[in-house]
Amino acid sequence: MRRIHVIAAVIRDAQGRILIAKRPDHAHQGGLWEFPGGKLEDSESRFAGLVRELREELGITATEARPLLDIRHDYPDKSVRLDVWLVTGFEGQAHGAEGQPVRWVSAAELDEYDFPAANGPIVQAAQLPELYLITPDMDDEAELFAGLERARASGIKLVQLRQTGLAEDAYQALAQRVLAEFGNDFQWLLKGDEPPAWPGVGWHLTSRQLRRMWEHHGGSMATPSSSISTSSVASNTAGRDRPSMQRAQGLISASCHNAEELAMAAELGVDFITLSPVTPTASHPGAPCLGWEGAGELIESVNIPVYLLGGLSPDDLPQAFKIGAQGVAGIRRLWD
């Protein structure tokens, strides 16, 4: 099978804006917007290919970059790897060196542009932060609010309100108070049997909910995970057309622990995944861990941003990026 390795770049400037380019009208999928890049040449390193493509297309030289997302598609006649990098440092003035229109936009504005379907996961990855805070269980609401104040001051942007010890009614009441105080400061994901009713607030599925929803939509436990093609997930919003998910007004994420659950999440089209446990944790001593190598192999099987969870801290970000993760999620190590 023919293998094609394509390099793409999410280029972010000092103001946090992202550069996009418009495909020529006569080209395949012409008129759509895309992230700059091109085919990696034989015997060329990934970073060297990134530097060459950006110099040819935009007239800039990348100086700081890291892997962001790896998207793989298998076709009958070829296998395509879309190797996406985040570029945060460059020299020169970006412009359409090949005559193509280019534009700097905010991450939120990416939703206003039409991209090829395969770029959906890239748009999602470009909009997600590196750290994902999951609040620890606690009885003291004042302590919870104080911790969220610290998180806001430290620059945390993505938060899941966990609180597993509360009954559903009590949890929803707490969520309402939390959102009244911090609703505009974080991108929120809530738990529960139904999608949150608040505009823009996301829904986090437990692994049990994920499995139940997958079965509801026609999944079969007899279906081996290897038979579920990740290329069937057209975009980061694919799952929103499913009856049980369309009421969610924000992001949809899912907890996964193995290849089977990752395949279920990919087929449903969730926006991102938490994969755990990577290393031993105090809450689950002696539990089997994926390890960095095992986590990396699982990440390669899906075209969705993945946060790694389980005994990790911001110090683990370089290793997480190295194996293709979006970033790290944490409870105590991010909370404290």
N, C-alpha and C positions, 0 to 999 in steps of 0.2 A: 504493500500500500504506500502511495506517495505521501510524504510528510512535509507539511509547510509550517514554518515557524515565523509568525508575524509579531513584530514589536509595536506596541502602542503606548502613548504617554498621556497621563493626566498631569498637565503642567499647571502648577499653582504659584501665583506671584505673592509678593509681600503683603498684599491686601487680602489674600485668600481667594482671589478670583481664579477661574479656571479657563484655559484657552481651548476653544473649539474651532474646527475648520469645516468649511462646506465643500462637499464633493461636487465635481463638475457635473453639469446637467447630462452630458453625454456618457458619463461613466456608469458602471453598475451601481444601482441604488443612488443615482445622481440626484442632486438637490437636497439630500439629507446631510445632516451635520455629523461629524465624527471627531474622534480623538486622534491627533496626528500620529503617524507611524508608517511602517512598511515592512516588507519581507526581509528577514535576516539572511545575510549572504553566507555561503559555505565557509566554514572555518572561522567565522566571525563570532567574537564573544557577544553576549547579550548586551552588556553595557556599551561596547564599541558600536554595535548596531544601532542602539538607541541614540548615541551621540551623532552618528552619521546621518540617520534619518531626520533628526531635528535640525541639523545644520542644512541639509538639502531642502527641507520643506519650509522651515521657518527662519533660517539664517541665525540661529542661536546655538550656543555650545552648552550642553548640560554639564553642570559641575557637581550637583547633589541630587541623587536619585536612589530609589529603593524599589524592589518588587512590590506591587500592590495586589494583583489578582492574576490568576492563570485560568484561562477559559479554553477548554478543549472540545472540539467537535469531530466526530467520526462520520465521514460520508462514504458511500459505496466505493468511490475511487480515490479518496484522499483523506488524510487526517490533518486537521488544522489546529495549531496551538496559537492562541492569542495571548501573548505575554505582555501584561500591562504593568507599567512602571509609574510611580509617583515622582515627578520632578519638582523639587522645591528650590533649586538653585541653578541659575543659568547666566551666561554672559551674552550680551547683544540685545537688540531690539527685535522682538518677535514680529514677523510680518509674513504674508503669503508669498514666499519666495518663488513659488510656481504659479502665481497668479490667482490662487484660491482665496476667497474671502475668509478672514479669521476674526474672531471676536472673543473678548474677555467677558466672562459672565460669573455671577455668584453661583455657588453650589446649588442653591434653591432654584435658581433660574434655569438650570439644566432641564427641568421638567417641562419648560415651555418650548423646547426645541425637539424636532423630529430626528431621531437617530435610527440607524439600522437595528433590527430586533436583537441581534447578537450583542449590541452595546448596552442593553438594559442592565446587566450586572455591573458594568463599568460605571454607569451613572450612579447606581446605588452605592458602590464602593467609594466613589468620589464624594458622596454626600455624608458618609458615615465617619465618625471620629475614630481615633485609635484606642480609646479606653471606654469601657462599658461598665458602669457601676451598678451593682445589685445590692440593694439595701439589706442589712442584716436584720434578723428577727429581734424585736425589742418591745418591751412593755411600756417604756417611758416615751410618750409622744414628744415631750420637750427635747429629749435626747435625739430623737429622730430628726426633728426640725433643726437642731443645732448641727447635726452631721450633714444635713443637706445644705446648710449655710456654708460649712467648710468646703463641701464639694463645689458649690457655686464659686466660691472664692478661688479655688484651685484650678478652675477652668474645665471641670467635667461637663460634658454636654449631653450624654446619653445615660439615662437612669431607668432601671426597673424597680418598681415598688414591690418588694417580695412579701414579707410579713405573713408567713405560712401558718402562724398560730392563730390567726383571726378567722372567725366565721365569715361567710360571704357578705352578709349585711354589714358587719363591722368593718370589713375590709373596704367595701364601697364607700362607706361614710368617711373612713380615714382618707381614702383617695381623693374624695371631694375636698376635704380640708387641705390636703397637701397641694392639690392643683390650684386651689384658690391662692395659696401663698407662693408657690414656685412654678406655676404652670407655664410661664413664658421664659423661664430660665433654663429648662432642660427639654430634651426630646424624651418623652415618656413612653414606657411600656408597662401595662398593667396585666395582672393575672386574673383568671376567672373563667367561668363556664361559657360566657358570652363575650363578644367583642365590646370594648368600652364604648360608652355612648358619647363621650366628649370628643369634639372635633380635633383632629390632629393627634389624638392619643392612640398609641399602638397597643397591640395585643401579643402577649408572650404565651406560647403553647408549651405545656409540659410534654415530656415524651409520651405519656399516656394519652393526652389529648391529641397529639400529633398522629399517633397510631389509629385512634378512634376516627379522626377526621379522614385519614387516608382510606380506611376501610369503607367509610360512608360514601366516599367518592369513587368506589369501584375497585379499590385496591384489594389484593388477595394475599393472605399470609403465605400462600404457596408460591407466590411470585418471587423468584430470586432477585436480590437487589441488583445483581450485575445486569439484569435484563432491562432495567429502567434507564433509558437513555437521557443523559443530562442535556443533550442537544434539543430535546423536546421542550425545554423550558425557554420560551421565546424571549421573555423579558422579566424584569424585576416585579412586574405587576401581574404576571400570568395567573397567580392564584386568586386574584380579586374577582374573577368571573365565576368562581365556584360559589354555590348558594350559601354555604356556611361561613364564607370568608368575606363576602362582598359588603357586609355591614361594617367591617373594620374601617375606621376613618384615618388610621395612621399606619405605621409600620407593622408587619407581622413577623415575629421571630419564633424559633422553635429550639427546644433543648434536645440535643442528640448525643448519643454515646457510642454508636457503632455504625458500620456501613449501611445496615438496613434502614436505620432511622434517617441517616443522611439522604438516602435514596427517596424515602417517603417525603422528606421536606422539599427535595428538588422537584419531585413530581407535582406537589401541591403549589410550588412557586412562591415559597416564603421569601421575605426580603433579606433575612440573614439568619445565621445559625450560631448557637453556642455549643461548642464541642468540649466534652469533659468526661472524666478528669484527666488532665495531662500529667500532673504530679500528685504525690500524696497530699491530703488535706487533713486538718485537725478534726473536721466534722465527720470524716469517713476514714478513720485510721484502718489500715490494712486492706482497703478496697483496691481492686486491680486498677492500674493506671495505664493510659495509652502510651505515655512517653512521647518525647519529641518526634522520634522517627515514626511511630505509629500514627500520631496526629497528622504529620505531614502526608503520609500515604492516604489518609482519609480525606484530607483537604483536596488532594488531586482528583478525587472522584466526583466532585461537584463544582458547578459554575456559579457559586453563591458566596458572598462574603461570609467568613467564618471568624468568630471570636473564640479564642481558647480560654478555658476556665479550669480552675482546680489548682490551688496553691501558687498562683502566679501574681506578679506585681508589675508595675511599670518598668522595672529593671529587666523584665523578660521580653520587652517589645522587640529588641533586635533579633532574638532567636525566633520569635513568632513571625516577624516579617520574612525571615530567611526561609521558612517552610510554607509561606504563602498565605498566612493568616491576615485578616483585616486588622487585628489587634488583640488585646487581652481583656477579658472580663474578670471581675473580682468582687468579692464581698468584703471581708475584713481588710485585706491588704490595700484595697482602694479606699475603703471607708476610713481607716485609721491614718 
